[in-house]
Amino acid sequence: MVQVLPSGTVFGGTERITLTFNEALDATSFDAGDVSLIGPAGAVGPLAVRQVSAVSYEIAFALLEEPGLYQVWVGPDLRDVAGNLLDQDRDGVGGEVPADQVTASITVETALRLDFGKATSPVAAGYRQVLETDVYAAAVGYGWQDGSMKSYDRTSGGDLLRDFHYAPQGTFLVDVPNRRYEVVVTMGDAGGLHGDVPGGCAQPAV
């Protein structure tokens, strides 16, 4: 079995895909020729495959930034240290196409719109819901650095502005490629008085 990161939707693109296997591979059996990737503009060739650990490998690409769906196939001619071929479907027969290939899909989006609120409050159209309990995870690509946030819903101000997260201090993490970004932060409390607004400043950093 293989874990593939990133997966699902990523913001801004990615330059690498990491595969983590459930046992050590024979590193000589895995190179760029074992990888196929199709994106919105067609086939994309990998630049290199780098061994990160006995079970983890990183596939490097030129920045995958064109919005849309990317599909990747790896193998199946990969072998473990005992010489056994990759057996993804666990039927006892390794190296079968397509049954034993590692497959994954990644969707690249150019804009990430997040609505910070409560599980019971509505999510603004075109936005993704973020809960106070959503701590950063690599598989998701964003989240709070810790779980110290509290959430509030004032029930007025529209779906985007009625709810918010608050803590004396908090850091929100987002995985993005290294480049320039425009970050727009809407802050405040629809139920608070001017000068009584939770959260004094935001300092985005990439």
Steps between C-alpha positions, in 0.01 A plus 500: 500500500618853420419844640519783245542867598369743401165360397162651432504876446810716536527876483751672271652178368772262610852406397518157659299192581603279792429128512529305826495121469416251775840332466847580372558506124800400297598857410655388171156387377344847519592787268333769290413246232252339741292818525228632265304819559225654287390857569259748340754572223604137444787281616750638753835330539655466848835668560632247750415242765675550834510252787399671825508193726487123471126523429451854364583645158452848358417557133605846379326688217514845351235699687156352431306826503250478215155480663327168456534127555831314509510121501812305589590134451805334657629148430422220508861389439616596850653235725546464873838403644407133463439547125120482511312715251249762617168332587256787559186288471646233730396208284836328532604590145726806474582723206154499337384795288291684604407308817836545672577854395496777761242756386407840636314814393586860585288803415684832486305815585631854462294651782439367850193647670447404862199567721595475869201402709309243701386156390139618535533823302452526120798513266525790255457401135833425333682464833632205701400466861771517766411397855678607818611138540661480155867467593751500215546167323722441197227295333269805506764767444372758748376542855563666835839438654335384821151440635468809720240679286141569602217556253200734509188544288317833526223374259508832310729663246467244221641150466861621477504762776259363760752256651868510588783348702669674788798453731745748655751373247484246222689383193327362193719292267453447126723296269584702187786502249761772552374806309311828548138488612219743565351426842169661597393461862155606621507551877249612756190414697160581353362509853776710655539873551762701311822477698381178658585282201687179588832456326728798462712418198585245237852437374498264201833334428599268218 
